[in-house]
Amino acid sequence: MIDLIEAAGIRISARKFASVYILNSAMDNVEALGVQVDASKFVIADTSIDDLSFAGISASVRTFEFTSNSIGNSSSGALAISAESVDVLRNKFQYLQSGAFNKIGPRQGIFRFNFLGNYVRYVDVGGLHPQDGSRVHTTYANNSFYCTCEGLSWLGCNTSFGVGYEPINDFYKHILEKANNNTCIFDSDCILPLGAVQKIAPNGICQTSTIYDQSRFCDNYDDSSSARLTNSLRLAFSCFAVLIYYNFQYLCIL
């Protein structure tokens, strides 16, 4: 375990066609510009990082691969990558702050971003998009999110990133499309399409630390209609509030 990587702690300027690898490593804290790489290809795989600061990993490369890593806290702009091709595959992210990937952008006008098979526990609003959020250049599929109110708060915000940022707005709509197979995982081994649970936050139903009565939520999911799902959740939370108010002296009969 490396406790601390300070600025320029790892600094590599390689030859034009050289590749740089960080494999099977463990780092506690990577400070700003702690890892700096200038090469053709940069790969980080099977590595754990507890705290990744702003621009903690900075690189100018043709290809960047970030695979099978375990990351604790990812600050805004944690990965500052200028590349033609970026693959973020099969990683576990505990917490993505707003803007965690917004410093990942094109090199020489060419850019392709693949975010596939990752697990995200908690993410802030605006914590998922790269610098160029256009769906034309992005594949975002087969990812899973932990189903809690805190972890899914970004779903109900309907955030607009302003004039000129329509591609980023479109990026978040793209994530919810069922064809992309991005899912929400409950503690009860239930897995639903991410778009199905989007309705919790905007309807004001998501008010507790975890989604109440997960089995009821999953059992009432209807792929063709969200009405039963929404009504069932609204009823379940109403009953939960009654139980608390009366100190569990009365029964809520659904």
C-alpha positions, -999 to 999 in steps of 0.1 A, spaced: 0 0 0 13 34 -10 0 59 16 4 91 -3 13 101 -38 21 139 -39 22 161 -70 45 146 -96 51 116 -74 48 94 -105 58 113 -136 65 95 -169 72 110 -202 77 81 -226 86 77 -262 60 83 -289 49 46 -292 55 35 -256 29 21 -232 27 27 -195 11 3 -171 0 5 -134 -11 -29 -124 -21 -47 -91 -13 -17 -70 -29 -1 -39 -28 36 -31 -44 54 -2 -44 91 -13 -34 105 -48 -31 142 -46 -35 167 -75 -12 158 -104 1 129 -84 3 106 -115 14 123 -147 18 103 -180 27 114 -215 28 83 -238 9 65 -265 -10 42 -242 -17 43 -205 -33 14 -186 -44 12 -150 -58 -22 -140 -66 -42 -109 -56 -13 -87 -73 2 -56 -73 39 -47 -90 52 -16 -91 89 -24 -84 104 -59 -80 142 -58 -87 167 -86 -64 158 -116 -49 131 -94 -44 110 -126 -34 132 -155 -24 119 -189 -20 129 -225 -22 97 -246 -38 81 -276 -54 53 -256 -64 52 -219 -77 20 -203 -91 20 -167 -101 -15 -160 -111 -36 -129 -101 -10 -104 -117 -2 -70 -120 35 -63 -132 51 -30 -138 88 -34 -134 104 -69 -132 142 -66 -144 166 -94 -120 162 -123 -102 133 -107 -93 118 -141 -78 145 -162 -73 126 -195 -66 139 -229 -70 110 -253 -85 97 -286 -99 66 -269 -110 61 -233 -122 28 -219 -136 26 -183 -145 -10 -178 -156 -32 -149 -146 -8 -121 -161 -3 -87 -167 33 -78 -179 40 -42 -185 78 -46 -184 99 -78 -185 136 -70 -200 161 -94 -177 165 -124 -157 134 -116 -152 126 -153 -156 161 -169 -118 164 -174 -118 134 -197 -118 149 -232 -105 146 -268 -70 148 -280 -65 164 -314 -103 165 -320 -107 127 -319 -126 112 -290 -143 79 -281 -155 71 -245 -167 37 -234 -181 33 -199 -191 -4 -196 -198 -29 -169 -190 -6 -140 -206 -6 -105 -214 28 -89 -225 30 -53 -231 68 -49 -229 96 -75 -236 133 -73 -256 153 -99 -233 157 -130 -209 130 -118 -210 107 -149 -204 127 -181 -170 132 -198 -160 166 -212 -176 158 -245 -209 142 -235 -222 136 -270 -238 102 -273 -223 100 -308 -189 94 -292 -200 76 -261 -210 41 -252 -226 38 -217 -240 4 -211 -243 -26 -187 -235 -5 -157 -251 -10 -123 -260 14 -95 -268 8 -59 -304 15 -51 -306 40 -23 -322 75 -22 -288 91 -17 -272 72 -45 -300 80 -70 -307 116 -62 -293 127 -95 -321 109 -113 -348 132 -101 -330 165 -106 -338 171 -143 -306 191 -144 -300 213 -174 -263 222 -180 -273 254 -199 -271 267 -234 -245 250 -255 -244 219 -233 -273 200 -250 -250 170 -257 -245 166 -220 -282 169 -213 -287 142 -239 -260 121 -224 -280 116 -192 -312 107 -211 -291 82 -231 -281 65 -198 -317 57 -190 -326 41 -223 -335 5 -216 -315 -7 -246 -283 3 -228 -290 -22 -199 -280 2 -171 -295 -12 -139 -303 -5 -103 -294 -32 -77 -313 -36 -44 -301 -53 -13 -328 -79 -18 -312 -93 -49 -337 -74 -71 -323 -58 -103 -344 -33 -123 -337 -11 -153 -323 23 -141 -351 41 -159 -377 23 -138 -365 37 -105 -361 72 -119 -397 79 -108 -389 77 -71 -372 110 -66 -393 134 -87 -425 121 -71 -412 129 -36 -414 93 -26 -377 89 -18 -374 103 17 -357 77 37 -320 65 38 -329 34 18 -359 25 -4 -386 11 19 -400 -23 13 -378 -33 -16 -397 -66 -23 -429 -46 -28 -411 -22 -52 -397 -51 -73 -429 -72 -72 -450 -43 -85 -427 -33 -113 -445 -35 -146 -423 -32 -177 -451 -18 -198 -465 7 -173 -451 27 -144 -485 35 -128 -487 5 -105 -451 10 -94 -455 46 -85 -488 41 -67 -475 12 -47 -445 31 -36 -466 61 -26 -489 39 -5 -459 21 11 -443 53 22 -476 67 35 -480 37 57 -445 39 69 -450 75 80 -482 65 98 -463 38 117 -437 62 129 -462 88 139 -482 65 161 -451 48 175 -461 15 159 -494 13 179 -514 8 148 -511 -15 118 -509 -3 82 -529 -26 61 -519 -24 24 
